[in-house]
Amino acid sequence: MVSAFVDAWHYFTGNFNEFLTLLQEHLFMVVIAELGAIVVAIPIAILAVQNDRTKRVVMAVGNVSQTVPTLAVIALVYPLLGIGFNSAVFGIWLYALLPILTNTVTGIEDVDEGTVNAARGMGMTDLEILRKIQIPLALPVIFAGIRTSSVINVGTAYLAFFIGGGGLGVWVITGIQLFNTPQMLAGAIPGAILAITADLLFASIERYLGQDNDAQVGVAA
């Protein structure tokens, strides 16, 4: 086992320039898909909590999207988007939506009803309550969804290899196909480190927002 990691290190250092290219492609896919998911999922979730029927439809669509394999999604859209980066990003983006949708809806709905009623009693409109009370208090939960989504994206991006999207999956899947364990590990280990780093980063933001909200509640009390 130790020798396998040593061989992987030698492969990594011997092909470092190629690694940088693959890492850049991997990060680019993950970041674009995640930003797209945030921009789409959060507004839709905010609209969904205003209407129960809309929420049921949105959550049903989100749940169904998670049951479709990423490769199947890619296969369905690549005749329209072509083989390569665009189809890969679409597949990653689709998988990134549900955690953000779910957590945004949950975070807003879990805001203390007494706090909402107090704000309404002070004459605040529903839009003001949403913007000034519910969304700020829901931010830690929303970021927990973004955190989960980001980690999922790092792993899903490996499948971009199958349609020429690049990324670290080039080393991992080629290594598996060629029984080249050093190449496979040289692609898999950086991905694991990347996922852990993203998780820790968003966990820190989540904790900070939670502490900030606690402080605001304490001042208000």
C-alpha positions as CSV (number, residue, x, y, z in Angstrom):
1,M,0.0,0.0,0.0
2,V,2.8,2.4,0.9
3,S,4.6,1.6,-2.3
4,A,1.4,2.5,-4.3
5,F,1.3,6.0,-2.7
6,V,5.0,6.4,-3.4
7,D,4.5,5.5,-7.0
8,A,1.5,7.8,-7.2
9,W,3.7,10.6,-5.9
10,H,6.3,9.9,-8.5
11,Y,3.6,10.0,-11.2
12,F,2.2,13.2,-9.8
13,T,5.5,15.0,-9.7
14,G,6.6,13.6,-13.1
15,N,3.4,14.9,-14.8
16,F,2.8,18.1,-12.7
17,N,2.1,20.4,-15.7
18,E,-0.6,18.1,-16.9
19,F,-2.0,17.9,-13.4
20,L,-2.3,21.7,-13.2
21,T,-4.2,21.7,-16.5
22,L,-6.6,18.9,-15.3
23,L,-7.1,20.6,-11.9
24,Q,-7.9,23.9,-13.6
25,E,-10.5,22.2,-15.8
26,H,-12.0,20.4,-12.7
27,L,-12.2,23.6,-10.6
28,F,-13.7,25.6,-13.5
29,M,-16.5,23.0,-14.0
30,V,-17.2,22.8,-10.3
31,V,-17.2,26.6,-9.7
32,I,-19.4,27.4,-12.8
33,A,-21.9,24.7,-12.0
34,E,-22.1,25.7,-8.3
35,L,-22.5,29.4,-9.0
36,G,-25.2,28.5,-11.6
37,A,-27.0,26.3,-9.0
38,I,-26.9,29.1,-6.4
39,V,-28.2,31.7,-8.8
40,V,-31.1,29.4,-9.8
41,A,-31.9,27.4,-6.7
42,I,-32.1,30.1,-4.1
43,P,-34.6,32.4,-5.9
44,I,-36.8,29.4,-6.9
45,A,-36.7,28.2,-3.2
46,I,-37.7,31.7,-2.0
47,L,-40.7,31.7,-4.4
48,A,-41.6,28.1,-3.4
49,V,-42.0,28.9,0.3
50,Q,-44.6,31.5,-0.6
51,N,-46.9,28.9,-2.1
52,D,-47.4,25.3,-1.0
53,R,-48.4,24.0,-4.5
54,T,-45.3,25.6,-6.0
55,K,-43.2,24.1,-3.3
56,R,-44.5,20.6,-3.9
57,V,-43.8,20.9,-7.6
58,V,-40.3,22.4,-7.1
59,M,-39.3,19.8,-4.5
60,A,-40.7,16.9,-6.7
61,V,-38.7,18.1,-9.7
62,G,-35.6,18.5,-7.6
63,N,-36.0,15.0,-6.1
64,V,-36.5,13.5,-9.6
65,S,-33.4,15.2,-10.9
66,Q,-31.4,13.4,-8.2
67,T,-32.6,10.0,-9.3
68,V,-31.3,10.4,-12.9
69,P,-27.7,9.3,-13.2
70,T,-25.3,12.1,-14.2
71,L,-24.2,10.2,-17.3
72,A,-27.8,9.8,-18.4
73,V,-28.3,13.5,-18.1
74,I,-25.2,14.2,-20.1
75,A,-26.3,11.6,-22.8
76,L,-29.6,13.4,-23.1
77,V,-28.2,16.9,-23.4
78,Y,-25.1,16.4,-25.4
79,P,-26.9,16.3,-28.8
80,L,-28.0,19.9,-27.9
81,L,-24.9,21.2,-26.1
82,G,-22.3,19.1,-27.7
83,I,-19.6,16.8,-26.3
84,G,-17.3,18.5,-23.8
85,F,-17.4,21.2,-21.2
86,N,-21.0,22.5,-21.7
87,S,-22.7,19.1,-21.3
88,A,-20.5,18.3,-18.3
89,V,-21.3,21.5,-16.5
90,F,-25.0,21.0,-17.1
91,G,-24.9,17.5,-15.5
92,I,-23.0,18.8,-12.5
93,W,-25.3,21.8,-12.2
94,L,-28.4,19.6,-12.1
95,Y,-27.0,17.6,-9.3
96,A,-26.0,20.7,-7.4
97,L,-29.6,22.1,-7.3
98,L,-31.4,19.9,-4.8
99,P,-29.3,20.4,-1.6
100,I,-29.5,24.2,-2.1
101,L,-33.2,24.1,-2.8
102,T,-34.0,21.9,0.2
103,N,-31.9,23.8,2.6
104,T,-33.1,27.2,1.5
105,V,-36.8,26.1,1.9
106,T,-36.1,24.5,5.3
107,G,-34.0,27.4,6.5
108,I,-36.7,30.0,5.7
109,E,-39.6,27.9,7.0
110,D,-37.7,27.1,10.3
111,V,-37.4,30.7,11.3
112,D,-39.2,31.2,14.6
113,E,-42.8,32.0,14.0
114,G,-42.8,34.4,17.0
115,T,-40.0,36.5,15.4
116,V,-42.0,36.7,12.1
117,N,-45.2,37.6,13.9
118,A,-43.3,40.3,15.9
119,A,-42.0,41.8,12.7
120,R,-45.4,41.7,11.2
121,G,-46.8,43.4,14.3
122,M,-44.3,46.2,13.8
123,G,-45.8,46.8,10.3
124,M,-43.3,45.1,8.2
125,T,-44.6,43.7,4.9
126,D,-44.1,40.1,3.9
127,L,-41.3,41.1,1.5
128,E,-39.5,43.1,4.2
129,I,-39.9,40.1,6.6
130,L,-38.4,37.8,4.0
131,R,-35.5,40.2,3.2
132,K,-34.7,41.4,6.7
133,I,-35.6,38.5,8.9
134,Q,-36.1,35.2,7.3
135,I,-33.3,35.1,4.8
136,P,-30.6,36.5,7.2
137,L,-31.6,34.0,9.9
138,A,-31.7,31.1,7.3
139,L,-28.2,31.9,5.9
140,P,-26.4,29.2,8.0
141,V,-28.8,26.5,6.8
142,I,-28.6,27.8,3.2
143,F,-24.8,27.7,3.3
144,A,-25.0,24.1,4.7
145,G,-26.8,23.2,1.5
146,I,-24.2,25.0,-0.6
147,R,-21.5,23.1,1.3
148,T,-23.1,19.8,0.6
149,S,-23.7,20.7,-3.0
150,S,-20.0,21.8,-3.5
151,V,-18.7,18.5,-2.1
152,I,-21.0,16.5,-4.4
153,N,-19.9,18.6,-7.4
154,V,-16.2,17.8,-6.8
155,G,-17.0,14.1,-7.1
156,T,-19.5,14.4,-9.9
157,A,-17.0,16.4,-12.1
158,Y,-14.9,13.2,-12.5
159,L,-17.6,11.9,-14.9
160,A,-16.8,14.7,-17.3
161,F,-14.1,12.5,-18.7
162,F,-16.7,10.4,-20.5
163,I,-17.7,13.2,-22.8
164,G,-14.3,14.9,-23.2
165,G,-14.9,17.5,-20.5
166,G,-11.5,17.0,-18.9
167,G,-10.8,17.4,-15.2
168,L,-9.1,15.0,-12.8
169,G,-11.3,12.2,-14.0
170,V,-8.9,11.9,-17.0
171,W,-6.3,10.4,-14.7
172,V,-8.7,8.4,-12.5
173,I,-10.7,6.7,-15.1
174,T,-7.8,6.2,-17.5
175,G,-5.8,4.7,-14.6
176,I,-8.6,2.3,-13.9
177,Q,-9.0,1.3,-17.5
178,L,-5.2,0.7,-17.9
179,F,-4.8,-0.8,-14.4
180,N,-2.4,2.0,-13.7
181,T,-2.8,2.5,-9.9
182,P,-0.3,5.3,-9.6
183,Q,-2.1,7.4,-12.2
184,M,-5.5,6.6,-10.6
185,L,-4.3,7.6,-7.2
186,A,-2.6,10.7,-8.5
187,G,-6.0,11.9,-9.8
188,A,-8.2,10.7,-6.9
189,I,-6.2,12.0,-3.9
190,P,-6.2,15.7,-5.1
191,G,-9.9,15.4,-5.6
192,A,-10.4,14.1,-2.1
193,I,-8.3,16.9,-0.7
194,L,-10.3,19.4,-2.8
195,A,-13.6,18.1,-1.4
196,I,-12.3,18.2,2.2
197,T,-11.1,21.8,1.6
198,A,-14.4,22.9,0.2
199,D,-16.2,21.3,3.1
200,L,-14.1,22.9,5.7
201,L,-14.3,26.3,4.0
202,F,-18.1,26.3,3.9
203,A,-18.3,24.9,7.4
204,S,-16.3,27.9,8.7
205,I,-18.7,30.3,6.9
206,E,-21.7,28.4,8.2
207,R,-20.4,28.6,11.8
208,Y,-19.6,32.3,11.4
209,L,-23.1,33.0,10.1
210,G,-24.6,31.0,13.0
211,Q,-22.6,32.9,15.6
212,D,-23.6,36.2,13.9
213,N,-27.3,35.2,14.0
214,D,-27.0,34.2,17.7
215,A,-25.5,37.6,18.5
216,Q,-28.3,39.4,16.7
217,V,-30.9,37.4,18.5
218,G,-29.2,38.1,21.8
219,V,-29.1,41.8,21.1
220,A,-32.8,41.8,20.1
221,A,-33.7,39.9,23.3
